[in-house]
Amino acid sequence: MKVTIGQYYPGNSRIHNLDPRVKLLGLVLYIAGLFTVRTFGGYGVMLLFLASIIYISKVPIRHLLRGLRALIFIFVFTSVLNIFFTAGDTVLVEFWRITITLEGLMNAGRMVLRLVMLIVGSSILTLTTTPIKLTDAIEYVLSPLKIIKVPSHEIAMMMSIALRFIPTLMEEVDRIMKAQMARGADFDTGGIIKKAKSLVPMLVPLFISAFRRADELAVAMEARCYRGSHGRTKFKVLKLARRDHLALLVILFYSSVVVVLRVFTL
């Protein structure tokens, strides 16, 4: 089971070398843009922007699309909900209590496209940013909250560890499923309820493995005298370079285009 979110793809592209704070800001504005535009033309502009980022990052497109396989059920479920439960004026199919409208199909297409672009865009951040740099960026963004005694460093550390362990836990799920299938377990046949019940025995070893990994990580951090942000210094201090300022200008231009598209499509 392949999951791209939380993994790091080594490289030396311009996206890899950007300041992590710039990439984090770009992702936030990109996600805001996804929930701002309403037309397929707007999504086309965002898709062009995303394709440009993927091309510059030199991350193989197969590597990105491979991470979408585990989420096919979510895409199908979202499409079904929007197709059958979105009211509209242009009726395409009407059978018994089932009504499919053109507006429902278009809304389903927008939602699936939005989810795919959201996942791929988030994956680009983790694929081109090491966990340490990502932690520093999140901590920098949350640093103003220290005024109200919010432990920004600890929150950033927890978020980065959670992202890092997503692919690890998914690989653990795949390993446990293969081990139980070798012992005669059946996860493919039957209805939805039967498939859900067949997954219950898998949860116990998964939780045991997750708690064991968490305990090993805690012991390793204590052995290295980790004490949070207290007295902590940084070997590499984040500084904006020329390429980062150029990237900020591109991000601002992109945000301006999204705002214009939103205003003229109201």
N, C-alpha and C positions, 0 to 999 in steps of 0.2 A: 504494500500500500504506500504510494508515493504522495508526500505532502510537501509543498514548496515553502509554505509559510513557516518561518522559524529557522530555515536552513540558510547557510551562507555559501554563495558560489564564488570561489576565488577568481579574481580578475584584476586587470589594471586599466579599466576603461575610465572615461571621464566621469561617469556616474559613480563608480567605485571610489574615485579620489575626491569626490565632493565632501564638503563638511556635513556630518550627519545631521546637524541642526537644520541645514538648508533642505536636505532630503525629507526630514520630518515635517517641516513647514510645507513643502511641496505636496506631501501626501495628504496633509490636513486640508489644504485648499483643493486638492484634486477630489477628495471625498465630498467636500462641501459642494463642489461643482456637479458631482454626480446626482446629488439630491436637489440641485437647483434647476437644471435644464429639464424640459418637458417634451421636447420634440426629437425626432430621429436625426434631424440636422444637427442639433446640439450634441447628441451622442456621437455623431460622425466626427465632429471637431475634437471631442474628447478622445475618441478612438485613435484619431490621427496623432494627437499629442502623446498618447500612451504608446503607440507603435514607434514613434520617434525615440522615446525614452528606452524602449526595449532594444531598438537597433543600436543606440549609443552605448548601452550597458553591455552589449555583446553576450547577453545571457541567451542560450539556445531557446527558441520558441517551443521546442518539444519538451524542454525541461519545465516550462511554465504550464503548458497544456496538460502535462502528465499529472500535475497537482490538482487539476479540476475533476479527475475521474472519481475521486472519493466523494465529490459533492454533487454527482449527477442526480441523486435522489432529491436533494434540496431544489435543484433547478426544475425537475419534473413536478415536484409538489407545488412549487411556487407558480408554475405555469398553469397547472390544473385549477388552483384556487382562483387565479385571475381570469381564466377562460370561463369558468362556470359560475362565478359569483360577481362578475362585473356587469352591471346593467348598461344598456346602450340602446340607441335608436335603430341602428342598422342590424336587423336580425338575419343571421346566416343559416342557422340550423335551429329548429324547434321541435323537440320530441318529448312528449309527456311533460315532465316538469323541468326538463333540461333545455336551456336556451343559450345558444352561443351567438354572441354579437361581434361585429367588427371591432368595436371599442374594446371588448374583452381580449380579443386576439392581440390588438396593438398594445394594450396595457401589459399583457403577459410577455410580449416581446421586449418591451422596455424594462420590465422588472428583471428578466433573465439577463439581458444585456448589462444592466446596472450591476447585478451580482457578479457576473463574470469579470467586468472591468474593475470592480471593487477588490476582488480577490487577487487578480493579476497585479493591480497597482500596489496592493499591500505586500505582495510577494516580492516585488522589485525592491522595496525598501530593505527587507530582511536578506534578500539574496546578494545585495551589493553593500551591505553594512555589517561589520563584525559585531558580535554581541556586546563587546566592551565599548565600542564607539556608540552603539545604539543606547546603551545605558547612560553614557555621558550626555548624549543629546536629550534624553528624557529628563535626566536630572537637571540639566540647564533650563529646560522649559518649566520645570516645576519649582525651580529655586526661589521665585518670588513668594511662594507659599510658606517659606521658612519663617516669614514674619509672623504668621499665625500658628507657628509650631508644628507645621506639617512635615513629616520626615520624607523629604523629597528623594534623598539618596536611597532609602530603603524601598520606597515605592518603585523607583526606577529599576532597582535591582530585581524586585519581585516580578515586574513586568517583563524584563529581559529574560529572566530564567523561565517564566511561563512560555514565552515565545520559543525559546530554545528547546523546551521539552515537548512541544507539540509533535514534531516529527519523531522524536524518540518514543513517545507513548503510542503513536500510530504504528510504528514498526513493532512495538511490543504487542499490540492488538493483532497484527498480522501473524506474528510468531505464535501466539497462543491459539489463534484460530486454526493454523496449519497443524499444530500439535494435537488439538482436539479432533480435527478431521482425520488425522492418522489413527486415532483411537475409535473411529466410527461415528463421530458427531456429524450431524447434517444441518447445514446452515442455509441451504439453497431451496429445498422443497417445502411445500406447504404454503399456507396463507400468511398474511402479515402478522397475525396473532401468534401463529406457530413459530415464525421466524424470530419474533420478539422474545418468546419464551426460550428459544434455543440459545439466545445470547446471554441469558441470565447466568449460566455456569461459567461464562467467560469473565464476568465482572469481578468475581472473587480473586482469581490469580492476577487480574489487572490491577486491582487496588493494592494487593500485597506487593506487587512489583513497584508500583508508584510510590508507596510509603517507604519501601526499602531504598529506592533511589534517592528519595528526599532525605532519608536519614544519612546515607553515605555522603550526600552533598553537604549536609550540615556539619558532619564530622570533618570533612575535608576543609571547609571554610574555617572551622574552629582551630584546626591544626595549623592553619596559616595565619592565625591570630587576627581573623577578620572581626572588626568591632564596629561596623557600619561607617558612618561619615565622621565619627569622632577622631580627630587628629589625622585624617586622611589627606594625602597629597596626590597629585597627578603627575605621572611621568611625561605625558604628552598633553599639553594644554591646547584646547581647541581655539584656532584662530582662522578668521575668514581670509581666504586668498582671492586673487583676481578672478579665478574661475568661479568662485562662490558668488561674488557680486554679479557676474554675468548670469549665473543661474537664477539669482534672485530677480533680475530684470526679466528673464524669460517667464518666471513664475508669475510675476506681476502682470505681464502682458497676457498670459493665459487667463488669469483671473479676470482681467478687464474684458476679454472676449466672452467669457462665460456670463458675466454680468450683462453685457450688451445683448447676448442671445436671450437671456431671461427677460430683459425689459421689452424687447421687440417681439416676443412671442406670447406676451400676456393677453 
